[in-house]
Amino acid sequence: MDKPFQAMPDIAILPAHYKIPGIGFLPINAFVIKAKEPVLVDTGMSMDSADFMKALQSVIDPRDLKWIWLTHDDADHIGSLQKVLEAAPDARLVSNSLSVLRIRTVWPLPLDRARWLNPGESIHVGDRTLTAVRPPLFDNPATIGVYEDKSEAFFSADCFGAIIPSPARRTDDITEEDLVQGMTGWAGLDNPWIHMVKPDAFNQTLDRVRQLGPKMIFSSHLPMATGKTEQFLEVLAGVPSSTPSVAPNQAMLDQILAQMGGQGQTP
């Protein structure tokens, strides 16, 4: 875990990063929306669970949480979910039904604490409305991002993510070349189906984000971004026709292990 910080007075970021040897760093973020009914968006990686809980407690008393919004049930989003539910007895879990049902194959998440939402549906959290939005790119069919109308912020789940050269708090701290390259590579790697989509059809999904017009984008896998929505949409528009990303193979792993001095090398 990295040190939590305030992105704005009522939104805090609980940042972490995952080092991919020989390639770069993948940001892994969770967020606290300090609404009248406070909301936690995602719960980080299980490997960081103890530090995640300390970071959360430095931002808000978990007992004050009323909602836990789970964008989807991938491992890097549910790492501390069980601990958070225990520490936040009054909080309800907001997620797509498929995410909840899949989690229940691992541990008995109580259904009476769940609130199931589909894209387009909303909850009111006292002083603002949170609307479930299917991002243009998603690697999990249960994904629901969040549009928060008071701050005009889009919590975009994995969409707009990027593997970056070094950890950063804001996208302004990343060169444009590294940002575009990282975002394009991640989009194709995390969503290989994008190269089977007709650009015109994909552009319609991008236009739905334009219609929302978020002033800020909080991606699970990118430092916070202010005033960059159109730039990001233009980057994604070029992905369907870009060269498909290729995941590292055994040759790359051998190179990484050699650079690490053979640590962890199998016979």
C-alpha positions as CSV (number, residue, x, y, z in Angstrom):
1,M,0.0,0.0,0.0
2,D,1.0,3.6,-0.6
3,K,0.0,6.5,1.6
4,P,-3.7,7.5,1.3
5,F,-4.4,11.0,0.3
6,Q,-7.3,13.4,-0.4
7,A,-8.0,13.8,-4.1
8,M,-10.6,16.5,-3.2
9,P,-12.3,17.4,0.1
10,D,-14.8,14.6,-0.1
11,I,-12.9,11.9,-2.0
12,A,-9.9,10.0,-0.7
13,I,-7.7,7.6,-2.6
14,L,-6.3,4.4,-1.0
15,P,-3.5,3.7,-3.5
16,A,-1.3,0.7,-4.1
17,H,0.7,-0.5,-7.0
18,Y,1.7,-3.9,-8.3
19,K,5.2,-4.3,-9.7
20,I,5.4,-6.3,-12.9
21,P,9.1,-7.2,-13.2
22,G,10.7,-5.9,-16.4
23,I,7.5,-4.1,-17.5
24,G,6.4,-1.4,-15.0
25,F,3.8,-0.8,-12.3
26,L,0.1,-1.3,-12.3
27,P,-1.8,1.1,-10.0
28,I,-4.5,-0.6,-7.8
29,N,-6.8,1.9,-6.2
30,A,-9.7,2.0,-3.8
31,F,-11.7,5.1,-2.9
32,V,-13.6,6.6,-0.1
33,I,-16.5,9.0,-1.0
34,K,-17.2,11.1,2.1
35,A,-20.9,11.5,1.3
36,K,-23.5,12.0,4.0
37,E,-23.7,8.2,3.8
38,P,-20.0,7.3,3.3
39,V,-19.0,4.9,0.5
40,L,-16.0,2.7,0.0
41,V,-15.3,1.8,-3.6
42,D,-13.5,-1.5,-3.9
43,T,-11.2,-3.1,-1.3
44,G,-7.8,-3.7,-2.8
45,M,-5.5,-6.8,-2.9
46,S,-5.6,-9.5,-0.3
47,M,-1.8,-9.4,-0.1
48,D,-2.1,-5.8,1.2
49,S,-5.1,-6.6,3.5
50,A,-3.6,-5.6,6.8
51,D,-2.1,-2.4,5.4
52,F,-5.4,-1.7,3.5
53,M,-7.4,-1.8,6.8
54,K,-4.9,0.6,8.4
55,A,-5.1,2.9,5.4
56,L,-8.9,2.8,5.5
57,Q,-8.9,3.6,9.2
58,S,-6.6,6.6,8.6
59,V,-9.2,8.1,6.3
60,I,-12.5,7.1,8.0
61,D,-13.8,5.0,10.9
62,P,-15.0,1.9,9.1
63,R,-18.1,1.9,11.4
64,D,-19.2,5.0,9.7
65,L,-19.4,3.4,6.3
66,K,-22.9,2.9,4.9
67,W,-22.0,1.5,1.5
68,I,-19.3,-0.6,0.0
69,W,-19.5,-0.4,-3.8
70,L,-17.8,-3.3,-5.5
71,T,-17.1,-2.6,-9.2
72,H,-16.5,-6.3,-9.8
73,D,-15.3,-9.4,-8.1
74,D,-11.7,-9.7,-9.4
75,A,-9.1,-10.6,-6.8
76,D,-7.5,-7.1,-6.8
77,H,-10.9,-5.5,-5.9
78,I,-12.1,-7.9,-3.2
79,G,-8.9,-8.4,-1.2
80,S,-10.3,-6.9,2.1
81,L,-14.0,-7.3,1.5
82,Q,-14.7,-9.7,4.3
83,K,-12.6,-7.7,6.8
84,V,-14.3,-4.4,5.7
85,L,-17.8,-6.0,6.1
86,E,-16.9,-7.1,9.6
87,A,-15.5,-3.7,10.5
88,A,-18.4,-1.8,9.0
89,P,-21.5,-3.6,10.5
90,D,-24.0,-1.0,9.1
91,A,-22.6,-1.0,5.5
92,R,-24.4,-2.7,2.6
93,L,-22.5,-4.1,-0.3
94,V,-23.5,-2.6,-3.7
95,S,-22.6,-4.8,-6.7
96,N,-23.9,-6.6,-9.7
97,S,-25.7,-9.8,-8.7
98,L,-23.2,-12.0,-10.6
99,S,-20.3,-10.6,-8.5
100,V,-22.2,-11.4,-5.3
101,L,-23.1,-14.9,-6.3
102,R,-19.6,-15.7,-7.4
103,I,-18.2,-14.4,-4.1
104,R,-20.6,-16.7,-2.3
105,T,-18.9,-19.7,-3.9
106,V,-15.8,-18.8,-1.8
107,W,-17.3,-17.6,1.5
108,P,-20.9,-17.1,2.6
109,L,-21.4,-13.4,2.0
110,P,-24.8,-12.6,3.6
111,L,-27.4,-11.7,1.0
112,D,-29.3,-9.5,3.4
113,R,-26.3,-7.1,3.3
114,A,-26.3,-6.9,-0.5
115,R,-27.8,-4.4,-2.9
116,W,-27.9,-5.6,-6.5
117,L,-27.6,-3.0,-9.2
118,N,-27.5,-3.2,-13.0
119,P,-26.0,-0.5,-15.3
120,G,-28.3,2.5,-15.3
121,E,-29.6,2.0,-11.8
122,S,-28.8,4.3,-8.9
123,I,-28.6,4.7,-5.1
124,H,-28.9,7.9,-3.2
125,V,-26.3,8.3,-0.4
126,G,-27.8,11.3,1.4
127,D,-26.2,14.3,-0.5
128,R,-25.5,12.8,-3.9
129,T,-26.5,10.0,-6.3
130,L,-24.3,7.2,-7.4
131,T,-25.3,5.6,-10.8
132,A,-24.0,2.3,-12.0
133,V,-22.3,2.7,-15.4
134,R,-20.9,0.0,-17.6
135,P,-17.4,1.4,-18.7
136,P,-16.4,1.2,-22.4
137,L,-13.8,-1.4,-21.5
138,F,-14.3,-4.2,-18.9
139,D,-12.6,-7.6,-18.2
140,N,-15.5,-8.9,-16.1
141,P,-19.1,-9.2,-17.2
142,A,-20.3,-8.0,-13.7
143,T,-18.4,-4.7,-13.9
144,I,-20.3,-1.6,-12.8
145,G,-18.4,1.7,-12.5
146,V,-19.8,4.6,-10.6
147,Y,-20.8,8.1,-11.7
148,E,-21.0,10.4,-8.7
149,D,-23.1,13.4,-9.6
150,K,-22.0,15.9,-6.9
151,S,-18.3,15.8,-7.8
152,E,-19.0,14.9,-11.4
153,A,-16.6,12.0,-11.0
154,F,-16.4,8.7,-12.8
155,F,-15.0,5.7,-11.0
156,S,-14.3,3.7,-14.0
157,A,-13.2,0.3,-12.6
158,D,-10.4,-1.2,-14.9
159,C,-11.2,1.2,-17.8
160,F,-8.6,3.9,-18.5
161,G,-6.0,1.8,-16.7
162,A,-2.3,1.7,-17.7
163,I,0.9,0.1,-16.8
164,I,3.2,3.0,-15.9
165,P,7.0,3.3,-15.5
166,S,6.8,4.3,-11.8
167,P,4.2,4.9,-9.1
168,A,2.5,8.3,-9.3
169,R,-0.3,10.1,-7.6
170,R,-1.7,12.0,-10.6
171,T,-1.6,11.4,-14.4
172,D,0.0,14.9,-14.7
173,D,3.1,13.3,-13.2
174,I,3.3,10.9,-16.2
175,T,4.6,11.9,-19.6
176,E,2.0,11.9,-22.4
177,E,4.0,9.3,-24.3
178,D,4.1,6.9,-21.4
179,L,0.5,7.5,-20.6
180,V,-0.8,6.8,-24.1
181,Q,1.5,3.8,-24.5
182,G,0.6,2.4,-21.1
183,M,-3.1,3.0,-21.6
184,T,-3.2,1.5,-25.1
185,G,-1.2,-1.6,-24.1
186,W,-3.3,-2.2,-21.0
187,A,-6.6,-1.8,-22.9
188,G,-5.7,-4.5,-25.4
189,L,-4.1,-6.8,-22.8
190,D,-6.9,-6.6,-20.3
191,N,-9.7,-6.6,-22.9
192,P,-8.5,-8.7,-25.9
193,W,-12.1,-8.7,-27.2
194,I,-11.6,-5.1,-28.2
195,H,-9.8,-6.1,-31.4
196,M,-13.0,-8.0,-32.5
197,V,-15.2,-4.9,-32.1
198,K,-16.1,-2.6,-35.0
199,P,-14.7,0.9,-34.3
200,D,-18.1,2.6,-35.0
201,A,-19.8,0.3,-32.5
202,F,-17.1,0.9,-29.9
203,N,-17.3,4.7,-30.4
204,Q,-20.9,4.6,-29.3
205,T,-19.9,3.3,-25.9
206,L,-17.3,6.1,-25.7
207,D,-20.0,8.7,-26.6
208,R,-22.0,7.6,-23.5
209,V,-19.1,8.6,-21.3
210,R,-18.9,11.9,-23.2
211,Q,-22.6,12.5,-22.4
212,L,-21.8,12.0,-18.8
213,G,-19.0,14.6,-19.1
214,P,-17.1,13.6,-15.9
215,K,-14.7,16.3,-14.7
216,M,-12.6,13.7,-12.9
217,I,-11.7,10.1,-13.7
218,F,-10.8,7.7,-10.9
219,S,-9.7,4.5,-12.5
220,S,-8.8,1.4,-10.4
221,H,-5.6,1.1,-12.4
222,L,-4.5,4.7,-13.2
223,P,-3.5,7.7,-11.0
224,M,-6.3,10.2,-10.7
225,A,-7.0,12.4,-13.7
226,T,-8.7,15.8,-13.9
227,G,-9.9,17.4,-17.1
228,K,-8.6,14.5,-19.3
229,T,-11.8,12.8,-20.3
230,E,-11.7,13.7,-23.9
231,Q,-8.0,12.9,-24.2
232,F,-8.6,9.4,-22.7
233,L,-11.6,8.7,-24.9
234,E,-9.5,9.6,-28.0
235,V,-6.8,7.2,-26.8
236,L,-9.4,4.4,-26.4
237,A,-10.9,5.1,-29.8
238,G,-7.7,4.0,-31.5
239,V,-7.4,0.7,-29.6
240,P,-9.7,-1.5,-31.8
241,S,-7.5,-0.8,-34.8
242,S,-4.2,-1.0,-32.9
243,T,-1.8,-3.9,-32.9
244,P,-3.1,-6.4,-30.3
245,S,-1.2,-6.6,-27.1
246,V,0.7,-9.8,-26.4
247,A,1.1,-11.0,-22.8
248,P,4.6,-11.9,-21.6
249,N,5.5,-15.5,-22.3
250,Q,8.1,-17.9,-21.0
251,A,10.9,-16.2,-22.8
252,M,10.1,-13.0,-21.0
253,L,9.9,-14.8,-17.7
254,D,13.3,-16.3,-18.3
255,Q,14.7,-12.8,-18.9
256,I,13.0,-11.5,-15.7
257,L,14.4,-14.4,-13.7
258,A,17.9,-13.8,-15.1
259,Q,17.7,-10.1,-14.1
260,M,16.6,-11.2,-10.6
261,G,19.6,-13.5,-10.3
262,G,17.6,-16.7,-10.8
263,Q,15.4,-16.2,-7.7
264,G,12.4,-18.5,-7.9
265,Q,13.7,-20.3,-11.0
266,T,12.3,-23.8,-11.5
267,P,14.5,-26.8,-12.3
